[in-house]
Amino acid sequence: MDRSHSTQLENLRNKANQMGQHTQKALGLVLQALIEKRIEIFDQVFEIEKQINEWHKQVDEEAVEFIAQNGPVAKDLRTTVALVKINTDLERMGDQCVNIAHIGKDALKRGDDLNLPIIRTMFSLVQEMIEKSLSSFVKHDAKVAERVLMMDDEVDTLKAKVQTDMIIELKKDPQSAEKYLALILIARNLERFGDHATNIAEDVIYTEAGQDIRHGGFL
């Protein structure tokens, strides 16, 4: 593939990385809003998600155009296919942030405190997962991507614990049912966010190593 085609592909990668950085920012703002109990911060998340949606459409369109014009093969084809999939995962991460923002906004209006240590731990883990998955994508580093896969199990375990703990609290204090349900839903959205980060890591491994490790296929 000639230099112009390589530049075109790199531009696509850069756009996807920008999406990822905005997704990271949205997730950080959601956590800040919950900790500081500042409803107005959630509005920034909604605005960021609009930009992510625009980039989502642009990257998909440009990737299809790139394939049609250049007919990439081998690693370049794997990279382009992975970019389309990563693009979708980043857009869905934006959706998870918006979901949590809506849940948090309603909860804060009720006066609920959602700033639990286990929820903060989940936020920290998924923030690290998206950071590492994007780093592996930018640096073409399958080893970093592998570390993301290991972290996903920890997020799943925490999500299950939140559900168990909140059900116990609900039985003791049914008057606060909305609060406990909100915490369960936040944990579920964070778990899904982690799943999307894992998908990106798997796509990086596919691109760089040529191995499909989805559905239990390991390196």
Secondary structure, 3 states (H helix, E strand, C coil): CCHHHHHHHHHHHHHHHHHHHHHHHHHHHHHHHHHHCCCCHHHHHHHHHHHHHHHHHHHHHHHHHHHHHHCCCHHHHHHHHHHHHHHHHHHHHHHHHHHHHHHHHHHHHHCCCCCCHHHHHHHHHHHHHHHHHHHHHHHCCHHHHHHHHHHHHHHHHHHHHHHHHHHHHHHHCHHHHHHHHHHHHHHHHHHHHHHHHHHHHHHHHHHHHCCCCHHHCCC
